Amino acid sequence: MTQGSQETVVGRITAVFGIKGWLKVYSYTAPLDGILNYRNWTAVFEGKRVPVKLEEGRRHGPGIVVKLKGVDDRNTAMTYCGADIVVPTSDLPELPEGEFYWHQLEGLRVESVEGEVFGKVDHLIETGANDVFIVRATDDSIDQRERLIPYLPDQVVKSVDLAAELIVVDWDPEF
């Protein structure tokens, strides 16, 4: 979910909400309304980048609705539907030791504890029970299979070294 190394996608504008320019947003943050902590967004849609400012926002049912500054009617709001919401990574709060943002893990090399190369983390998915790495093979992988590896620190994920761009996992290569 990254858009370059200096910013990350935190959500997506999905639909209009009402007639006064409000929009429905699908948040990738945890907690869901954490997206409202970021006021300066960049809306990215079909290669266009538009800086926008969050004027208001709130939980609404199972989702989030927002009002962007200068977006005061349904027709203008519709032009933002489908846009990814991007913020600078420098705006993200510091995490405790041993915790990582997904964008930090994407692109890292994944090896077994025995040193076998599985590939690189393409992206992660949330399953409810735990997050899962989607690992795509690279030229130096042991094979060309895509692997789904659960993100279970200490059980499966033995170490994450951001400086070395390496994740070491205790995972059977046959899976």
Rosetta blueprint (number, residue, H / E / L):
1 M L
2 T E
3 Q L
4 G L
5 S L
6 Q L
7 E E
8 T E
9 V E
10 V E
11 G E
12 R E
13 I E
14 T E
15 A E
16 V E
17 F E
18 G L
19 I L
20 K L
21 G L
22 W E
23 L E
24 K E
25 V E
26 Y E
27 S E
28 Y L
29 T L
30 A L
31 P L
32 L H
33 D H
34 G H
35 I H
36 L H
37 N H
38 Y L
39 R L
40 N E
41 W E
42 T E
43 A E
44 V E
45 F E
46 E L
47 G L
48 K E
49 R E
50 V E
51 P E
52 V E
53 K E
54 L E
55 E E
56 E E
57 G E
58 R E
59 R E
60 H E
61 G L
62 P L
63 G E
64 I E
65 V E
66 V E
67 K E
68 L E
69 K L
70 G L
71 V L
72 D L
73 D L
74 R H
75 N H
76 T H
77 A H
78 M H
79 T L
80 Y L
81 C L
82 G L
83 A L
84 D E
85 I E
86 V E
87 V E
88 P E
89 T H
90 S H
91 D H
92 L L
93 P L
94 E L
95 L L
96 P L
97 E L
98 G L
99 E L
100 F L
101 Y L
102 W H
103 H H
104 Q H
105 L H
106 E L
107 G L
108 L L
109 R E
110 V E
111 E E
112 S E
113 V L
114 E L
115 G L
116 E L
117 V E
118 F E
119 G E
120 K E
121 V E
122 D E
123 H E
124 L E
125 I E
126 E E
127 T L
128 G L
129 A L
130 N L
131 D E
132 V E
133 F E
134 I E
135 V E
136 R E
137 A L
138 T L
139 D L
140 D L
141 S L
142 I L
143 D L
144 Q L
145 R L
146 E L
147 R E
148 L E
149 I E
150 P E
151 Y L
152 L L
153 P E
154 D L
155 Q L
156 V L
157 V E
158 K E
159 S E
160 V E
161 D E
162 L L
163 A L
164 A L
165 E L
166 L E
167 I E
168 V E
169 V E
170 D L
171 W L
172 D L
173 P L
174 E L
175 F L
